Amino acid sequence: MAVKHTPTKEVHQGHKGGKTGCGFDTTVQADHWVNSNERITCAKNGCK
């Protein structure tokens, strides 16, 4: 599952309501995160 940060358009591994693979908490400013089927674009450890 992937989650997209809408302001930056970056796609991370994870899901809305939890944490991304690289450690972002998607419950903080939850309106900035959407579940996505797009390819992961984050190059940080945990996402790639």
N, C-alpha and C positions, 0 to 999 in steps of 0.2 A: 504494500500500500504506500502511496505517496501523498504528501501534503504540500500545498503551494502557499507561499507567503505572498499575498497579493500586492503589497507595496513594492517589493523588489522583484517579483515574478520568479523567484528562485524556488525550485522544487526539491524537497527534502524527503528522506525515507522516514516513515512514521505515519501517524494519523492525527486528525483533529481531536483535541481533548486529552492529549498525552504529551510525550516528548518526541522530538525528532531524533534521528540517529546520531546527530552531532551535538545534541543537548539542548536545543531550544525548547522552551515550555510553550505549547500551543494553547494553553488555557489563559495565558496572559495576552490581552488584546485579541481574544478569540475571533473577533470579526475580521482580523487580518489573515486568517488561515482558512483554507478550503481543502477538502479531500480531493484528490486528483488522480487521474490515470496516466498523467504525462510522465515522460522520462525524467529521472532524477538528474538535476543539474548542479546540486551542491557537491563540491569537491573535497569537503572536510572529512576527516576520519569519522566513521560511523555511518555516513550516508553513502559514500562510494564503495 
